[in-house]
Amino acid sequence: MSLGPPDEAIAVYRRAATLTPHDPDLLNNLGSELTATGRLHEAIELFEQALVLHPRSADLHNNLGKALAGVGRLEEAVELARRKLDQRPRP
């Protein structure tokens, strides 16, 4: 969910995060906006925080994996994807 131009959205999400710092959706949205502006290291920190709160979130795993790959941490991105696949329900 975007709230306008990335820098404006980031400011809104940061303000909201001071009120609800343990909201994984909010952290994910802020991380996504940071990713869109190339601030991948900040985004990675937020995605990791959000995953602690919501460890089964496919969106968070996906976003973290993309950000990790974007900063050249490919092995970690691949391992993250493997762990997520191992969590999926088996028939």
C-alpha positions in Angstrom: 0.0 0.0 0.0 1.6 3.3 -1.1 0.8 6.6 0.5 2.1 8.8 -2.3 5.7 9.7 -3.3 8.1 7.4 -1.6 9.7 10.0 0.7 6.3 11.2 1.9 5.1 7.6 2.5 8.3 6.8 4.4 7.7 9.8 6.7 4.1 8.8 7.3 5.1 5.1 8.0 7.9 6.3 10.3 5.5 8.4 12.3 3.1 5.5 12.5 5.8 3.1 13.6 6.5 5.3 16.7 2.9 4.6 17.7 2.7 1.0 16.8 6.3 -0.3 16.6 5.2 -4.0 16.8 3.0 -4.0 13.7 4.5 -6.4 11.1 2.4 -5.0 8.3 3.5 -1.5 9.0 7.1 -2.5 9.2 6.7 -4.4 5.9 5.1 -1.4 4.2 7.9 0.9 5.5 10.5 -1.6 4.3 8.9 -1.8 0.9 9.0 2.0 0.5 12.6 2.0 1.6 13.4 -0.7 -0.9 11.7 1.4 -3.6 14.1 4.3 -2.9 17.2 2.0 -2.8 17.6 2.1 1.0 18.0 -1.7 1.1 20.0 -2.0 4.3 17.3 -0.1 6.3 14.6 -2.2 4.6 16.4 -5.4 5.6 16.4 -4.4 9.2 12.7 -3.7 9.2 11.8 -6.9 7.3 13.9 -8.9 9.9 12.1 -7.2 12.8 8.7 -7.9 11.2 9.6 -11.5 10.6 10.2 -11.9 14.3 6.6 -10.7 14.9 5.1 -12.7 12.0 7.5 -15.5 11.0 5.2 -17.3 8.6 4.5 -14.3 6.4 5.2 -15.1 2.8 5.2 -11.4 1.8 7.9 -10.7 4.4 10.0 -13.6 3.3 9.7 -12.5 -0.3 10.5 -8.8 0.5 13.5 -9.7 2.7 14.8 -12.1 0.1 14.6 -9.4 -2.7 16.4 -6.9 -0.4 19.1 -9.4 0.5 19.7 -10.2 -3.1 19.7 -6.5 -3.9 22.7 -5.9 -1.6 24.5 -9.0 -2.9 23.7 -11.3 0.0 22.6 -14.0 -2.4 23.3 -17.0 -0.2 21.2 -15.6 2.6 18.4 -14.9 0.1 18.5 -18.5 -1.2 18.6 -19.9 2.3 15.6 -17.8 3.3 13.6 -19.1 0.3 14.5 -22.7 1.2 13.4 -22.2 4.8 10.1 -20.7 3.6 9.5 -23.6 1.2 10.2 -26.0 4.1 7.4 -24.3 6.1 4.7 -24.9 3.4 2.0 -27.5 4.2 2.6 -30.9 2.7 -0.3 -32.8 1.1 
